[in-house]
């Protein structure tokens, strides 16, 4: 896989998305776990160099404020596990086929809860990266397996089981 210059993704997520979607321009993303506008960002390059639109969710107010001060696309200060995704996506005219879904919040069971809150029966994602943090805690195997069940239910295809950024 080609690593794209300017990508700050911790484990090459942006490069994976760009490779898989053939360097698509003007795509859409939903980023659950915005963290920082640039550091370890999985969407910074997509937005700044490829013209993507999207929204991030970040529960930490300081982090969402930092994100919003440096990015054009908005980062909502919200709890991703209880957020009304359907209402937001419909109100903001997101396409039913969204190019990229990134889920990475701590602890891992919160990532699973946010996945369960998504309207996967109404919206489809071309590429998904889901951080289960199995490397950090063997208990996260349940998170990983349950996420796989959900994705399988909606006919997603697993491309890579585990990625190690070390």
Order of alpha helices (4+ residues) and beta strands (2+ residues): alpha-beta-alpha-beta-alpha-beta-alpha-beta-alpha-beta-alpha
